[in-house]
Amino acid sequence: MTRMIEILLPILGFLIGAVSSMIGVGGGVFIVPLLVLFYEFSPAQAAGTSLTTIIFTSLASTVNYARQKRIYFKIGLVLAMATVPGACLGAYLTSIMEARLLGSIFGVFLFFVALRMIFNLSFSRSKQSHMKKSTGNPLMYSESSLFGSRREILVGVTLSFFGGVSSGLLGIGGGSLLVPIMVLAMNMPIHIVVATSMFTMIFTSIAGVTQHFSLNNISFEYALLLVLGTVFGAQLGAYTSKKISSSNLRKIFGTVLIIISIRMILKYV
């Protein structure tokens, strides 16, 4: 039965890659519960396998976003300097935490991510612009203007470390935290944030995978099957991200994530 279900992984990977690329996350919020609930992976093994898949999803998305000239490469590299050690620490923590605790933490985390998706708390471009006008903080429409503000850089780097920890610990790319960090703490435009988040995830995921590999937490067979779908889905998501509204899509998948999060929590309580 399991072997038959494995055939569905490339198809599921395609859908995950498309949605993840469109909203600026790596896809771990879908991949980890998929592997835990339907393929009987331990949370640690699911995290390692998920991060392996996210490396290729991030690369595929970055190629497309780079063509659209939507990535702040220097900012992405600066943030990666914080997310990389955080991801290594997070991956190491999976070796000393009980599966029950790790699964419960992911379930709770997933619940809050779902709420953010449903209520669109990641901010649309118009809402973000209105917020910056009301607070008096201008949007950073260029990398040079952003580097001119040391406060935004310092806060962004500090918070990104914890984004890296969550990435290595939970098997997510880190976009669920990086996107609000860049929007709220660094005043970056949302269309730049989504693209830059995917670029930063390349380094974050590689760091986490390196640690997970040493802990034998990766199933390369399952990762490959997922990658066969995610790399193509990520291209579609990056291409359509500027052409369609993702509001309804967020609500649909947010509702699905709430159901999944409840199942994850009940599995380990």
GUGUKOL-175880 format. One line per field, with one value per residue (C-alpha): residue number from 0; residue in one letter; chain; x negated, y, z. Coordinates in nm, 2 decimals. Each point is the difference from the previous one (the first is absolute). Layout:
GUGUKOL-175880
num	c(NUM ...)
residu	c(A ...)
chaine	c(A ...)
x	c(X ...)
y	c(Y ...)
z	c(Z ...)
This chain:
GUGUKOL-175880
num	c(0 1 2 3 4 5 6 7 8 9 10 11 12 13 14 15 16 17 18 19 20 21 22 23 24 25 26 27 28 29 30 31 32 33 34 35 36 37 38 39 40 41 42 43 44 45 46 47 48 49 50 51 52 53 54 55 56 57 58 59 60 61 62 63 64 65 66 67 68 69 70 71 72 73 74 75 76 77 78 79 80 81 82 83 84 85 86 87 88 89 90 91 92 93 94 95 96 97 98 99 100 101 102 103 104 105 106 107 108 109 110 111 112 113 114 115 116 117 118 119 120 121 122 123 124 125 126 127 128 129 130 131 132 133 134 135 136 137 138 139 140 141 142 143 144 145 146 147 148 149 150 151 152 153 154 155 156 157 158 159 160 161 162 163 164 165 166 167 168 169 170 171 172 173 174 175 176 177 178 179 180 181 182 183 184 185 186 187 188 189 190 191 192 193 194 195 196 197 198 199 200 201 202 203 204 205 206 207 208 209 210 211 212 213 214 215 216 217 218 219 220 221 222 223 224 225 226 227 228 229 230 231 232 233 234 235 236 237 238 239 240 241 242 243 244 245 246 247 248 249 250 251 252 253 254 255 256 257 258 259 260 261 262 263 264 265 266 267 268)
residu	c(M T R M I E I L L P I L G F L I G A V S S M I G V G G G V F I V P L L V L F Y E F S P A Q A A G T S L T T I I F T S L A S T V N Y A R Q K R I Y F K I G L V L A M A T V P G A C L G A Y L T S I M E A R L L G S I F G V F L F F V A L R M I F N L S F S R S K Q S H M K K S T G N P L M Y S E S S L F G S R R E I L V G V T L S F F G G V S S G L L G I G G G S L L V P I M V L A M N M P I H I V V A T S M F T M I F T S I A G V T Q H F S L N N I S F E Y A L L L V L G T V F G A Q L G A Y T S K K I S S S N L R K I F G T V L I I I S I R M I L K Y V)
chaine	c(A A A A A A A A A A A A A A A A A A A A A A A A A A A A A A A A A A A A A A A A A A A A A A A A A A A A A A A A A A A A A A A A A A A A A A A A A A A A A A A A A A A A A A A A A A A A A A A A A A A A A A A A A A A A A A A A A A A A A A A A A A A A A A A A A A A A A A A A A A A A A A A A A A A A A A A A A A A A A A A A A A A A A A A A A A A A A A A A A A A A A A A A A A A A A A A A A A A A A A A A A A A A A A A A A A A A A A A A A A A A A A A A A A A A A A A A A A A A A A A A A A A A A A A A A A A A A A A A A A A A A A A A A A A A A)
x	c(0.00 -0.28 -0.18 0.32 0.04 -0.36 0.10 0.21 -0.31 -0.11 0.36 0.03 -0.34 0.11 0.29 -0.21 -0.27 0.25 0.18 -0.33 -0.17 0.30 0.02 -0.37 -0.04 -0.21 0.28 -0.10 0.33 0.16 -0.28 -0.07 0.36 0.04 -0.29 0.09 0.37 0.01 -0.35 -0.07 -0.32 -0.13 0.01 -0.38 -0.01 0.28 -0.19 -0.32 0.17 0.21 -0.30 -0.17 0.30 0.01 -0.36 0.12 0.33 -0.19 -0.24 0.27 0.19 -0.31 -0.08 0.34 0.01 -0.35 0.12 0.28 -0.27 0.19 -0.28 -0.22 -0.30 -0.22 0.27 0.07 -0.36 -0.02 0.31 -0.14 -0.30 0.24 0.24 -0.28 -0.14 0.36 0.10 -0.30 0.10 0.37 -0.10 -0.22 0.28 0.21 -0.26 0.06 0.38 0.26 0.21 0.31 -0.11 -0.14 0.33 0.21 -0.22 0.05 0.37 0.04 -0.23 0.20 0.32 -0.13 -0.13 0.35 0.15 -0.24 0.09 0.38 0.00 -0.27 -0.23 -0.30 0.13 0.10 -0.19 0.27 0.04 -0.37 -0.03 0.28 -0.16 -0.33 0.16 0.19 -0.31 -0.23 -0.25 -0.06 -0.02 -0.35 0.04 -0.37 -0.28 -0.22 0.27 0.04 -0.37 0.01 0.22 -0.21 0.29 0.21 -0.30 -0.09 0.35 0.05 -0.32 0.07 0.36 -0.12 -0.22 0.32 0.15 -0.30 0.05 0.37 -0.11 -0.25 0.23 0.33 -0.11 0.13 -0.18 0.04 0.22 0.28 -0.21 -0.23 0.29 0.15 -0.35 -0.09 0.34 0.05 -0.36 -0.18 0.28 -0.06 0.27 0.19 -0.07 -0.38 0.04 0.15 -0.28 -0.28 0.14 -0.02 -0.37 -0.09 0.16 -0.26 -0.28 0.23 0.11 -0.35 -0.12 0.28 -0.04 -0.37 0.08 0.30 -0.22 -0.25 0.30 0.13 0.33 0.04 0.18 -0.15 0.25 0.30 -0.18 -0.07 0.36 0.12 -0.26 0.12 0.32 -0.11 -0.26 0.27 0.26 -0.24 -0.04 0.37 0.05 -0.28 0.14 0.36 -0.07 0.03 0.30 0.26 0.12 -0.10 0.25 0.26 -0.28 -0.15 0.34 0.06 -0.35 0.02 0.31 -0.16 -0.31 0.23 0.14 -0.35 -0.14 0.28 -0.08 -0.37 0.07 0.24 -0.25 -0.26 0.21)
y	c(0.00 0.24 -0.07 0.10 0.32 0.09 0.04 0.30 0.18 0.18 0.12 0.12 0.15 0.20 0.15 0.07 0.17 0.22 0.12 0.04 0.21 0.22 0.09 0.01 -0.31 -0.31 -0.26 -0.17 0.09 -0.24 -0.26 -0.07 -0.09 -0.19 -0.22 -0.04 -0.07 -0.21 -0.16 -0.06 0.21 0.12 0.38 0.02 -0.21 0.20 0.32 -0.12 -0.13 0.31 0.23 -0.21 0.06 0.37 0.05 -0.08 0.19 0.31 -0.03 -0.03 0.29 0.22 -0.06 0.13 0.29 0.11 0.03 0.23 0.20 -0.03 -0.12 0.21 -0.23 0.18 0.02 -0.37 -0.09 0.22 -0.17 -0.34 0.07 -0.02 -0.27 -0.25 -0.04 0.01 -0.29 -0.21 0.06 -0.09 -0.32 -0.10 0.05 -0.27 -0.25 0.08 0.06 -0.27 -0.07 0.07 0.35 0.08 -0.11 0.21 0.31 -0.04 -0.04 0.32 0.19 -0.13 0.13 0.36 -0.02 -0.10 0.29 0.24 -0.14 0.01 0.36 0.11 0.13 0.00 0.34 0.08 0.27 0.26 -0.08 0.01 0.34 0.14 -0.14 0.16 0.34 0.00 -0.09 0.24 -0.28 0.00 -0.31 -0.10 -0.02 -0.04 -0.20 0.31 0.18 -0.31 -0.03 0.37 -0.10 -0.20 -0.05 -0.19 -0.21 -0.08 -0.09 -0.21 -0.20 -0.06 -0.13 -0.20 -0.21 -0.13 -0.05 -0.23 -0.19 -0.07 -0.11 -0.26 -0.11 -0.03 -0.07 0.32 0.23 0.29 0.21 -0.01 0.22 0.17 0.16 0.18 0.09 0.17 0.17 0.12 0.04 0.10 0.19 -0.18 -0.02 -0.32 -0.09 0.03 -0.19 -0.31 -0.03 0.08 -0.25 -0.28 0.10 0.00 -0.35 -0.15 0.06 -0.07 -0.33 -0.12 0.07 -0.19 -0.29 -0.03 -0.05 -0.23 -0.21 -0.06 -0.11 -0.24 0.19 0.01 -0.23 0.09 -0.23 0.20 0.33 -0.08 -0.10 0.33 0.20 -0.14 0.20 0.30 0.14 0.03 0.12 0.27 0.13 0.02 0.17 0.26 0.08 0.04 0.18 0.34 -0.09 -0.14 0.08 -0.25 0.11 -0.28 -0.25 0.09 -0.04 -0.35 -0.13 0.17 -0.19 -0.32 0.07 0.05 -0.35 -0.14 0.19 -0.15 -0.35 0.06 0.11 -0.29 -0.25 0.10 0.09)
z	c(0.00 0.09 -0.33 -0.18 0.19 -0.08 -0.36 0.10 0.15 -0.32 -0.06 0.36 -0.03 -0.30 0.18 0.31 -0.21 -0.18 0.31 0.20 -0.27 -0.04 0.37 0.08 0.22 -0.06 0.02 0.32 0.16 -0.25 -0.04 0.36 0.10 -0.33 0.09 0.37 -0.04 -0.32 -0.02 0.36 0.01 0.34 0.03 -0.02 -0.31 -0.16 0.08 -0.16 -0.31 -0.03 0.01 -0.27 -0.22 0.08 -0.13 -0.35 0.03 0.11 -0.28 -0.26 0.14 0.02 -0.37 -0.10 0.25 -0.11 -0.36 0.14 0.18 0.33 0.23 0.24 -0.03 0.25 0.26 -0.05 0.06 0.31 0.14 -0.09 0.22 0.29 -0.12 -0.08 0.35 0.13 -0.24 0.12 0.36 -0.07 -0.19 0.30 0.24 -0.18 0.13 0.36 0.00 0.03 -0.31 0.20 0.10 -0.34 -0.17 0.24 -0.06 -0.37 0.04 0.20 -0.24 -0.29 0.16 0.03 -0.36 -0.11 0.18 -0.17 -0.34 0.06 0.13 -0.25 0.27 -0.23 -0.14 -0.36 -0.18 0.06 0.37 0.05 -0.17 0.21 0.32 -0.08 -0.08 0.33 0.20 -0.19 -0.09 -0.38 -0.20 -0.11 -0.37 -0.06 0.16 0.04 0.20 0.22 0.07 0.10 0.30 0.24 0.24 -0.26 -0.09 0.36 0.10 -0.31 0.05 0.37 -0.07 -0.30 0.23 0.16 -0.34 -0.07 0.32 -0.09 -0.35 0.13 0.28 -0.18 -0.36 -0.14 -0.24 0.24 -0.22 0.25 0.23 -0.25 -0.19 0.30 0.12 -0.33 -0.03 0.36 0.13 -0.32 -0.18 -0.33 -0.27 0.00 -0.36 0.07 0.33 -0.15 -0.25 0.24 0.25 -0.25 -0.08 0.37 0.04 -0.22 0.25 0.30 -0.13 -0.10 0.35 0.16 -0.24 0.08 0.36 -0.06 -0.23 0.28 0.22 -0.27 -0.01 -0.38 -0.24 -0.33 -0.19 0.13 -0.04 -0.37 -0.06 0.15 -0.19 -0.33 0.06 0.21 -0.25 -0.27 0.24 0.13 -0.35 -0.05 0.34 -0.06 -0.35 0.11 0.33 -0.16 -0.22 0.24 0.35 0.26 0.26 -0.06 -0.05 0.34 0.17 -0.16 0.09 0.34 0.08 -0.11 0.22 0.30 -0.05 -0.05 0.31 0.22 -0.13 0.07 0.36 0.06 -0.13 0.27 0.30)
